[in-house]
């Protein structure tokens, strides 16, 4: 991972944290967060322009959805009513997902790719769950986007505290879908961790086999020794193809 990508990832995570803090802040604190968010959005947009310059118009068209994530929160708050501004500000997570997808292309390990994909799906499911639940329930229950985000996390992880529950028909349908998605994503995340553990054990076993073959390559004295050595080589080649 390049230094610029690490810096961009840190800025994106910080910007998401700023957006969440805005939901809980007011007065002077909110104005300060607006200023910080504006500066971060400008830096990230400049990074996007540099990538467009390098990748050309084809890259710009494919990744045009990222532009929405660079709109400063103060601009969104000025143009849209509060009920929609909270959701639009949270679109900053699209930048995180886009960066994650780009990083996944550079990872060679299949297990690491599986884990990264599971994490991206988890973030996307949480965001979509919170957004859909907000539009279905915020007028009925007078709840904000932060509460909907909390509900989405609790529901997807199947914790289900029950302090926030859907009351509309649409909200209940959304809850059913989110629970099913949550079970699948958590299962994928667990499988990816197990896969990484198994891959590490296979790597260690292959290393031990190669060391054993190297140690006994010149010591085969009879037909049985040669047959055993050939079997070890075949087993080592089999593991190298996994």
C-alpha positions as CSV (number, residue, x, y, z in Angstrom):
1,X,0.0,0.0,0.0
2,X,1.4,3.4,-1.0
3,X,1.9,6.2,1.4
4,X,-0.6,8.4,-0.4
5,X,-3.3,5.7,-0.2
6,X,-2.6,5.3,3.6
7,X,-3.0,9.1,4.0
8,X,-6.2,9.1,2.0
9,X,-7.6,6.2,4.1
10,X,-6.8,8.0,7.3
11,X,-8.5,11.2,6.0
12,X,-11.6,9.2,4.9
13,X,-11.9,7.5,8.3
14,X,-11.5,10.9,10.0
15,X,-14.1,12.5,7.7
16,X,-16.6,9.7,8.5
17,X,-15.9,10.3,12.2
18,X,-16.5,14.0,11.8
19,X,-19.9,13.4,10.1
20,X,-21.0,11.2,13.0
21,X,-19.9,13.9,15.5
22,X,-22.0,16.4,13.6
23,X,-25.1,14.5,14.5
24,X,-24.3,14.9,18.2
25,X,-22.9,18.5,18.1
26,X,-24.3,22.0,18.0
27,X,-23.2,25.6,18.3
28,X,-19.5,26.5,18.1
29,X,-18.5,22.8,18.1
30,X,-20.6,22.2,15.0
31,X,-19.1,25.2,13.2
32,X,-15.6,23.9,13.9
33,X,-16.5,20.5,12.6
34,X,-17.9,22.1,9.4
35,X,-14.5,23.9,8.9
36,X,-12.5,20.7,9.4
37,X,-14.8,18.7,7.2
38,X,-14.5,21.4,4.4
39,X,-10.7,21.2,4.5
40,X,-10.7,17.3,4.5
41,X,-13.2,17.3,1.6
42,X,-11.0,19.7,-0.5
43,X,-7.9,17.5,0.1
44,X,-9.8,14.4,-0.9
45,X,-11.3,16.0,-4.0
46,X,-7.8,17.1,-5.0
47,X,-6.7,13.5,-4.6
48,X,-9.6,12.5,-6.9
49,X,-8.5,15.0,-9.5
50,X,-5.0,13.7,-9.5
51,X,-6.3,10.2,-10.0
52,X,-8.5,11.4,-12.9
53,X,-5.5,13.1,-14.5
54,X,-3.6,9.9,-14.3
55,X,-6.4,7.5,-15.3
56,X,-8.1,9.7,-17.9
57,X,-11.8,10.2,-18.7
58,X,-12.5,6.5,-18.5
59,X,-11.5,6.5,-14.9
60,X,-13.5,9.6,-14.2
61,X,-16.7,8.0,-15.7
62,X,-16.3,4.7,-13.8
63,X,-15.6,6.5,-10.5
64,X,-18.0,9.5,-10.9
65,X,-20.1,8.3,-8.0
66,X,-17.2,9.4,-5.7
67,X,-17.9,13.0,-6.4
68,X,-21.0,12.9,-4.2
69,X,-18.8,11.9,-1.3
70,X,-16.6,15.1,-1.7
71,X,-19.4,17.6,-1.2
72,X,-18.7,19.5,2.1
73,X,-21.2,19.0,4.9
74,X,-21.8,22.7,5.2
75,X,-22.9,22.9,1.6
76,X,-25.3,20.0,2.0
77,X,-26.7,21.5,5.2
78,X,-27.3,24.8,3.4
79,X,-29.0,23.3,0.4
80,X,-31.1,20.5,1.9
81,X,-33.5,20.3,4.9
82,X,-32.2,18.6,8.0
83,X,-34.1,15.4,7.5
84,X,-32.2,14.8,4.2
85,X,-28.9,16.5,5.0
86,X,-27.9,13.9,7.6
87,X,-28.3,11.1,5.0
88,X,-26.5,13.0,2.3
89,X,-23.6,13.8,4.6
90,X,-23.2,10.2,5.4
91,X,-22.5,9.5,1.8
92,X,-18.9,10.1,2.7
93,X,-18.7,6.4,3.3
94,X,-18.8,5.9,-0.5
95,X,-15.3,7.3,-0.5
96,X,-14.2,4.7,2.0
97,X,-15.8,1.9,0.0
98,X,-14.2,3.1,-3.3
99,X,-10.8,3.3,-1.7
100,X,-11.3,-0.2,-0.2
101,X,-12.2,-1.6,-3.6
102,X,-9.1,-0.1,-5.1
103,X,-6.9,-1.6,-2.4
104,X,-8.5,-5.0,-2.9
105,X,-7.2,-5.1,-6.4
106,X,-3.6,-4.8,-5.2
107,X,-3.9,-7.6,-2.6
108,X,-2.5,-10.9,-3.8
109,X,-3.6,-13.2,-1.0
110,X,-7.1,-14.7,-1.6
111,X,-7.7,-15.0,2.1
112,X,-6.9,-11.3,2.6
113,X,-9.1,-10.4,-0.3
114,X,-12.0,-12.4,1.2
115,X,-11.6,-10.6,4.5
116,X,-11.4,-7.2,2.9
117,X,-14.5,-7.9,0.8
118,X,-16.4,-9.0,3.9
119,X,-15.5,-5.8,5.7
120,X,-16.5,-3.7,2.7
121,X,-19.8,-5.5,2.5
122,X,-20.3,-5.0,6.2
123,X,-19.9,-1.3,6.0
124,X,-22.1,-1.1,2.9
125,X,-24.8,-3.1,4.5
126,X,-24.7,-1.0,7.7
127,X,-25.0,2.2,5.6
128,X,-27.8,1.0,3.4
129,X,-29.6,-0.4,6.4
130,X,-29.4,2.9,8.3
131,X,-30.4,5.0,5.3
132,X,-33.4,2.9,4.4
133,X,-34.5,2.6,8.1
134,X,-34.2,6.4,8.4
135,X,-36.6,7.1,5.5
136,X,-39.0,4.5,6.8
137,X,-39.1,5.4,10.5
138,X,-37.7,8.9,11.2
139,X,-41.1,10.6,10.9
140,X,-43.0,7.9,12.7
141,X,-40.6,7.7,15.7
142,X,-38.9,11.1,15.4
143,X,-35.4,9.6,15.4
144,X,-32.2,10.9,13.7
145,X,-29.8,9.3,11.4
146,X,-27.4,8.4,14.2
147,X,-30.0,6.4,15.9
148,X,-30.8,4.6,12.6
149,X,-27.1,3.9,12.2
150,X,-27.0,2.4,15.7
151,X,-30.1,0.3,14.9
152,X,-28.4,-1.0,11.7
153,X,-25.2,-2.0,13.5
154,X,-27.2,-3.8,16.3
155,X,-29.5,-5.5,13.8
156,X,-26.8,-6.7,11.3
157,X,-24.6,-8.1,14.1
158,X,-27.8,-9.8,15.4
159,X,-27.4,-8.3,18.9
160,X,-31.0,-7.0,18.8
161,X,-31.2,-5.0,22.0
162,X,-34.8,-4.0,21.2
163,X,-34.5,-0.4,22.3
164,X,-35.3,0.8,18.7
165,X,-37.8,-1.3,16.8
166,X,-39.5,-0.7,13.4
167,X,-43.2,0.4,13.7
168,X,-44.1,0.8,10.1
169,X,-44.7,-1.9,7.6
170,X,-41.8,-0.7,5.4
171,X,-39.5,-0.6,8.4
172,X,-40.4,-4.2,9.3
173,X,-39.7,-5.3,5.8
174,X,-36.3,-3.5,5.9
175,X,-35.5,-5.2,9.2
176,X,-36.2,-8.6,7.8
177,X,-33.9,-8.0,4.8
178,X,-31.2,-6.5,7.0
179,X,-31.2,-9.5,9.4
180,X,-30.8,-11.9,6.5
181,X,-27.9,-9.8,5.1
182,X,-26.3,-9.5,8.5
183,X,-26.3,-13.3,9.0
184,X,-24.7,-13.8,5.5
185,X,-22.1,-11.0,6.0
186,X,-21.1,-12.2,9.5
187,X,-20.8,-15.7,8.2
188,X,-18.6,-14.5,5.3
189,X,-16.5,-12.5,7.8
190,X,-16.0,-15.6,10.1
191,X,-15.1,-17.8,7.1
192,X,-12.5,-15.3,5.9
193,X,-10.8,-15.3,9.3
194,X,-10.8,-19.1,9.4
195,X,-9.4,-19.1,5.8
196,X,-6.5,-16.8,6.8
197,X,-5.7,-19.1,9.7
198,X,-5.7,-22.2,7.5
199,X,-3.6,-20.4,4.9
200,X,-1.0,-19.6,7.6
201,X,-0.9,-23.2,8.7
202,X,-0.5,-24.4,5.0
203,X,2.4,-21.9,4.5
204,X,4.2,-23.2,7.6
205,X,3.6,-26.8,6.5
206,X,4.9,-26.2,3.0
207,X,8.0,-24.5,4.5
208,X,8.7,-27.5,6.7
209,X,8.3,-29.8,3.8
210,X,10.7,-27.8,1.7
211,X,13.2,-27.8,4.5
212,X,12.8,-31.6,5.0
213,X,13.3,-32.2,1.2
214,X,16.4,-29.9,1.1
215,X,17.9,-31.7,4.1
216,X,17.5,-35.2,2.7
217,X,18.0,-34.6,-1.0
218,X,21.6,-35.9,-1.0
219,X,21.1,-38.6,1.5
220,X,18.8,-41.1,-0.3
221,X,20.6,-44.4,-0.2
222,X,18.0,-46.9,-1.5
223,X,14.8,-47.2,-3.4
224,X,12.6,-46.6,-0.4
225,X,14.4,-43.4,0.4
226,X,14.0,-42.2,-3.2
227,X,10.3,-43.1,-3.2
228,X,9.7,-41.2,0.1
229,X,11.6,-38.2,-1.2
230,X,9.6,-38.1,-4.4
231,X,6.4,-38.3,-2.4
232,X,7.5,-35.4,-0.2
233,X,8.3,-33.4,-3.4
234,X,4.9,-34.2,-4.9
235,X,3.2,-33.1,-1.6
236,X,5.2,-29.9,-1.5
237,X,4.1,-29.1,-5.1
238,X,0.5,-29.8,-4.3
239,X,0.6,-27.3,-1.4
240,X,2.3,-24.7,-3.6
241,X,-0.7,-24.8,-5.9
242,X,-3.2,-24.1,-3.2
